């Protein structure tokens, strides 16, 4: 049976997955995709329900071994990578996830995030102003990338002279989240994990001894009602997660968003004429071209989705980008509407793994869009961009603009 054009390794699919995803929603909303070994789920209602279903998990290692789930054991050389990742909350399940999220939430508060807005606004203005002064350049390299990495570095307390290290480490680690990464990418991820862990371990120990007004110090000191606190490995895993999750997706959201605006000049003019639309525009641009279009879950108990039985041990590929264009939920889903309301997109996920950094991402995107609209009001595309090869984290290689 045809897979209706679903091919996450195809450059054409990555560049425009939406026709294939629309065909899947209409004709094969739940199907097993042999090349990836995953059950692909594309309708909003199903994705929404499964994100909240505790019979699925980001990991299965709390209930089964690799062998019991029919999986090959992880290669020994990958141990440093997985030790780091599983020390954070992204790839663990309750009760470990519950404990970690509770502790991190005590330090990563809404008040703390909102308190970063003046710093984010100033940095966005500085970066947008430099791009405008030069008459243009690569918006990704000169605005989209340095903004979130500097914000997270400032938030964590990473010294300015060390910040150039963060982007390569983040990119190296995130390479492991693509489908079946080649061994070279896996070894790059391991090196990045080791180097980043060693760096953060030294920084965390110095902050335990001499706390400062930063998140690493707060995480090192946080204690819950039962006297529990983060271990050193958990603190490091949390900091790495905050950088990776908050950086890669925000860069892609910025680039994808501006590319969408350039392809929809009527909506771009609407935004230029009315900057009060920026908050809703940021939400709509994340829906319209989702920066993290697919998330995976493991089936911990036999389930049924859309009348299809999916067995324990299977892996499900939840198509966020498809759900965000489902006509059952969004009127005119393939139309960019910067004032769309309501807009129940699921770009940040749902359920217990809902993105902890969503408030920070929203501030960064709003301030970035706002600064560019004010300081480069006539910004235009210099040449059509190319997409990076990955689909799990989907973004542009560059976005060259003229001002």
C-alpha positions in Angstrom: 0.0 0.0 0.0 1.3 3.5 -0.8 2.5 5.7 2.0 1.0 8.7 0.2 4.3 10.5 -0.1 5.3 10.2 3.6 9.1 10.0 3.5 10.9 11.8 6.3 14.3 11.3 4.6 13.2 12.9 1.4 14.4 16.5 0.7 11.2 17.2 -1.2 9.1 16.0 1.7 11.1 18.0 4.3 10.7 21.1 2.1 6.9 20.8 2.0 5.4 17.9 4.0 1.9 19.3 4.1 0.4 17.7 1.0 1.5 14.3 2.1 0.3 14.9 5.6 -3.1 16.0 4.3 -3.3 12.8 2.3 -2.5 10.8 5.4 -5.1 12.5 7.5 -7.7 11.8 4.8 -6.8 8.2 3.8 -4.4 6.6 6.3 -4.6 8.5 9.6 -3.0 5.5 11.5 -0.6 3.2 9.6 2.6 1.3 10.1 5.6 2.8 8.2 8.0 0.0 7.4 11.1 2.2 6.7 11.1 3.8 10.1 9.4 1.0 12.0 6.9 3.4 13.4 3.1 3.8 13.6 2.4 7.2 12.0 -0.6 9.1 13.6 -1.6 12.3 11.8 -5.1 13.5 13.0 -5.3 16.2 15.7 -7.9 14.3 17.8 -5.6 11.2 17.9 -2.4 13.1 18.5 -4.1 15.2 21.2 -5.4 12.1 23.0 -2.2 10.1 22.8 -0.1 13.0 24.2 -2.2 12.7 27.4 -2.4 8.9 27.4 -0.3 7.4 30.2 -0.2 4.1 28.3 2.5 5.8 26.1 5.8 7.1 27.3 8.9 9.0 26.1 10.8 6.0 27.4 10.0 2.4 28.2 13.0 1.6 30.4 11.1 2.1 33.6 8.8 -0.9 32.7 10.9 -3.1 30.4 14.4 -3.8 29.0 15.4 -3.2 25.4 15.2 -6.9 24.8 11.7 -7.2 26.2 10.6 -4.5 23.8 12.3 -6.2 20.9 15.0 -3.6 20.6 18.7 -3.9 20.2 20.7 -2.9 23.3 22.3 0.5 23.0 25.9 0.5 21.8 28.4 0.9 24.6 29.9 4.0 23.2 26.6 5.8 23.5 26.5 5.5 27.3 27.7 9.1 28.0 25.0 10.5 25.7 22.2 8.5 27.3 23.4 9.0 30.8 23.2 12.8 30.2 19.8 12.7 28.5 18.2 10.4 31.1 19.4 12.6 33.9 17.0 15.3 32.7 13.2 15.0 32.5 12.7 14.7 28.7 13.2 11.0 28.3 12.0 9.7 31.7 8.5 8.9 33.0 6.8 9.1 36.4 7.7 8.9 39.2 11.2 10.1 38.2 9.7 12.7 35.8 7.2 14.0 38.4 10.0 14.6 40.9 12.3 16.3 38.4 9.6 18.5 37.0 8.5 19.6 40.5 12.0 20.5 41.5 12.9 22.3 38.3 9.6 24.2 38.3 10.5 25.7 41.7 13.5 27.4 40.1 12.2 27.9 36.6 9.2 30.0 37.5 6.9 32.2 35.4 8.0 35.2 37.4 11.7 34.4 36.7 10.9 34.0 33.0 8.9 37.2 32.8 11.7 39.0 34.6 14.0 38.2 31.6 11.8 40.1 29.2 13.8 43.4 29.4 17.0 41.6 28.8 15.5 39.7 25.8 14.1 42.9 24.4 17.4 44.6 24.6 19.3 41.7 23.0 16.7 41.4 20.2 17.0 45.1 19.5 20.8 44.9 19.4 20.8 42.0 17.0 18.1 43.4 14.7 19.9 46.7 14.7 23.2 45.2 13.7 21.5 43.3 10.8 19.7 46.5 9.7 22.9 48.5 9.9 24.7 46.1 7.5 21.8 46.2 5.0 20.9 42.5 5.6 22.6 39.2 5.9 21.6 35.7 7.2 18.8 36.3 9.6 19.3 32.9 11.1 23.0 33.3 11.9 22.7 36.9 12.9 19.5 37.1 14.9 17.6 33.7 15.2 20.6 31.7 16.6 22.4 34.2 18.9 19.2 35.4 20.6 18.0 32.2 22.3 21.5 30.9 23.0 22.5 34.1 24.7 19.2 34.2 26.6 19.7 30.7 28.0 23.4 31.4 28.7 22.4 34.5 30.6 19.7 32.7 32.4 21.9 29.8 33.4 24.8 32.0 34.3 27.3 30.9 31.6 30.1 33.4 31.3 30.1 35.5 28.1 33.5 34.2 27.0 32.2 30.6 27.1 29.0 31.1 25.2 30.4 30.3 21.7 30.8 26.7 22.9 27.0 26.2 23.5 25.7 26.3 19.9 28.0 23.5 18.6 27.3 21.4 21.7 23.5 21.8 21.3 23.6 21.0 17.6 25.8 17.9 18.2 23.4 16.5 20.9 20.3 17.3 18.9 21.6 15.3 15.9 20.8 12.2 17.8 17.0 13.0 17.7 16.8 12.5 14.0 15.5 9.2 12.6 18.2 6.5 12.5 21.2 8.9 12.8 24.4 7.7 11.1 27.3 6.6 13.4 29.2 9.8 12.7 26.3 11.8 14.1 26.1 9.5 17.1 29.7 9.9 17.9 29.5 13.7 17.5 26.6 13.6 20.0 28.6 11.6 22.4 31.6 14.0 22.2 29.2 17.0 22.7 27.6 15.3 25.7 30.9 14.6 27.4 32.3 18.1 26.8 29.1 19.9 27.8 28.7 17.7 30.9 32.3 18.3 32.0 31.8 22.1 31.5 28.5 22.2 33.4 29.8 20.1 36.2 32.6 22.6 36.9 30.2 25.5 36.7 27.6 23.8 38.9 30.2 23.1 41.6 31.4 26.7 41.6 27.8 27.9 42.0 27.1 25.5 44.8 30.1 26.9 46.7 29.3 30.6 45.7 25.7 31.0 44.5 24.8 33.9 42.1 21.6 35.2 40.7 21.3 32.6 38.0 19.3 29.4 37.3 22.3 27.1 37.9 22.6 28.5 41.4 18.9 28.2 41.9 18.8 24.6 40.7 21.7 23.8 42.9 19.9 25.2 46.0 16.3 24.1 45.3 14.8 21.7 47.9 11.2 20.4 47.9 8.9 19.9 51.0 10.4 16.5 51.6 13.9 17.7 51.7 14.7 16.3 48.2 17.0 18.1 45.9 18.5 17.6 42.4 21.6 15.5 42.2 24.5 16.9 40.3 23.8 14.7 37.3 20.1 15.8 37.3 21.1 19.4 37.5 23.4 19.0 34.5 20.9 17.0 32.5 18.3 19.7 33.2 20.6 22.5 32.0 21.4 20.6 28.8 17.7 20.0 28.2 16.9 23.7 28.7 19.6 24.7 26.1 18.7 22.1 23.5 14.9 22.3 23.8 14.9 26.0 24.1 17.5 26.7 21.4 17.0 24.5 18.4 13.2 24.8 18.3 13.3 28.5 18.8 15.8 29.0 16.0 13.7 26.9 13.7 10.5 28.7 14.7 12.1 32.1 13.9 13.4 31.0 10.5 10.3 29.1 9.5 8.2 32.0 10.6 9.9 34.6 8.5 10.0 32.3 5.5 6.2 31.8 5.9 5.7 35.6 6.1 7.8 36.2 3.0 5.6 33.6 1.2 2.4 35.4 2.4 3.1 39.0 1.6 -0.5 40.1 2.4 -0.2 38.8 6.0 3.3 40.3 6.3 1.9 43.7 5.4 -0.9 43.2 7.9 1.7 42.6 10.6 3.8 45.6 9.5 0.7 47.8 9.7 -0.3 46.5 13.1 2.4 45.4 15.6 -0.2 44.5 18.2 -0.7 41.3 16.2 2.8 40.1 17.1 1.7 37.7 20.0 -1.0 36.0 17.9 1.3 36.0 14.8 3.9 34.1 16.8 1.3 31.5 17.7 0.0 31.2 14.1 3.5 31.0 12.6 4.3 28.1 15.0 1.1 26.4 13.9 1.5 27.1 10.2 5.0 25.7 9.9 5.8 23.7 13.0 9.5 23.7 14.0 9.4 20.3 15.6 6.9 18.5 13.4 7.1 15.0 14.9 7.5 13.5 18.4 7.9 9.9 19.2 6.3 7.8 22.0 6.6 4.2 23.1 3.5 2.0 23.6 3.6 0.7 27.2 0.3 -1.2 27.0 -1.7 -2.5 24.0 -3.8 0.4 22.6 -6.3 1.1 19.8 -6.1 4.3 17.8 -8.7 5.1 15.2 -9.9 1.5 15.2 -6.3 0.2 14.6 -4.7 -2.1 17.3 -1.2 -1.1 18.2 0.8 -3.5 20.4 2.9 -3.0 23.4 6.5 -2.3 22.4 5.6 -0.4 19.3 6.9 3.2 18.6 4.4 5.9 17.5 5.4 8.9 15.4 3.0 11.7 16.4 2.7 14.2 13.6 2.4 17.6 15.2 2.7 19.4 11.9 -0.2 17.4 10.5 -2.3 17.9 13.6 -1.7 21.7 13.4 -3.2 21.7 9.9 -6.2 19.4 10.6 -9.4 21.0 9.0 -11.5 19.3 11.8 -9.9 21.8 14.2 -8.6 24.8 12.2 -10.7 26.6 9.6 -8.7 27.1 6.4 -5.8 25.2 7.9 -3.5 25.9 5.0 -4.1 29.6 5.2 -1.8 31.8 7.2 -4.0 34.0 9.4 -2.0 36.1 11.9 -5.1 36.9 13.9 -6.4 33.4 14.2 -8.5 32.9 17.3 -8.9 30.4 18.7 -5.6 28.7 17.9 -5.3 25.5 19.8 -2.0 24.3 18.2 0.0 21.6 19.9 3.5 22.9 19.0 4.6 22.8 22.6 3.0 19.4 23.3 0.4 18.4 25.8 0.2 16.3 29.0 2.9 15.8 31.5 5.6 16.5 28.9 4.2 19.9 27.9 7.2 22.1 27.2 8.4 23.8 30.4 10.0 26.5 28.4 6.9 27.5 26.4 6.6 30.9 28.2 10.3 31.7 27.5 10.0 30.7 23.8 6.9 32.9 23.4 8.7 36.0 24.8 11.8 35.3 22.6 9.7 35.0 19.5 7.6 38.0 20.2 10.6 40.2 21.0 12.5 39.0 18.0 9.6 39.6 15.6 8.9 43.0 17.1 12.5 44.2 16.9 12.8 43.2 13.3 9.5 44.8 12.4 10.6 48.1 14.0 14.2 48.3 12.9 14.0 46.6 9.5 10.4 47.4 8.4 11.2 46.9 4.7 13.2 43.6 5.1 12.8 41.3 2.1 14.0 37.9 1.0 17.3 38.0 -0.8 17.1 34.4 -2.2 15.1 31.3 -1.6 16.3 29.3 1.3 17.2 25.6 1.5 16.0 23.2 4.2 18.3 21.2 6.5 17.9 17.5 5.9 16.3 16.6 9.2 12.5 16.3 9.8 12.3 15.7 13.5 13.8 19.2 14.1 12.9 20.9 10.8 14.5 24.2 9.9 16.3 26.2 7.2 20.0 26.2 6.6 20.0 30.0 6.2 17.6 32.8 5.5 19.3 35.6 3.6 17.5 39.0 3.7 18.0 42.5 2.3 17.1 45.7 4.1 
